[in-house]
Amino acid sequence: MNVIEIGKFIVGVLIVLGSLLSILTTVGMLRFPDTYTRGHAASKSATLGIMLILIGTALYFWITEGYISGKVILGIVFILMTTPVASHLITRASYNNGVALWKGSVRDDLEKKYKQQKKQ
């Protein structure tokens, strides 16, 4: 095996792992009981899955074409910065609007904070 074939194998592994994590995100979105745990599944595994796919794409261009696409790198940076923040804001907005926690939730760290703010 030469270097290009090994590189293409690594690219394939990265893309398959990213795809599997994206499927795992779908399973988490369907199986988790409430908005907050679904947001966690969507932000963590989807971000990592998409990043693995984009890293595989960047490596593929580097191996076959001899350059790394700036658009792919910008996509990686954009996904890394926006997805976790958006998920956090969506779940925080759900909490502020009174969406109930799952009945099996053990603790609510925000309850005291929001009770104090309402008193003031």
Helices and strands as residue ranges (DSSP letters): H 3-31, H 35-64, H 70-96, H 110-119
